[in-house]
Amino acid sequence: MTSEDAPAPASVEPTADLGSYYGTHEGRSAYARETSAGNWQVKVHDPTNRLAGHDGWMMLGTGWPTLSDARAATGMR
């Protein structure tokens, strides 16, 4: 196989930088992250809550278009 026969490298689209924010919610650690452009979710670390996952994080909500909206809807500081 010669270099002329080698496939051309695939073009890669640059990914957008997604945001994240650490804060608090009712005295517990909280984390907001942008899962895709314009889609924020908020989790709170509450290992004593039976609804929390194996890692102790519980989803408060998802689908907000901005960090400000996500913080306002969940009471995250």
Order of alpha helices (4+ residues) and beta strands (2+ residues): beta-beta-beta-beta-alpha
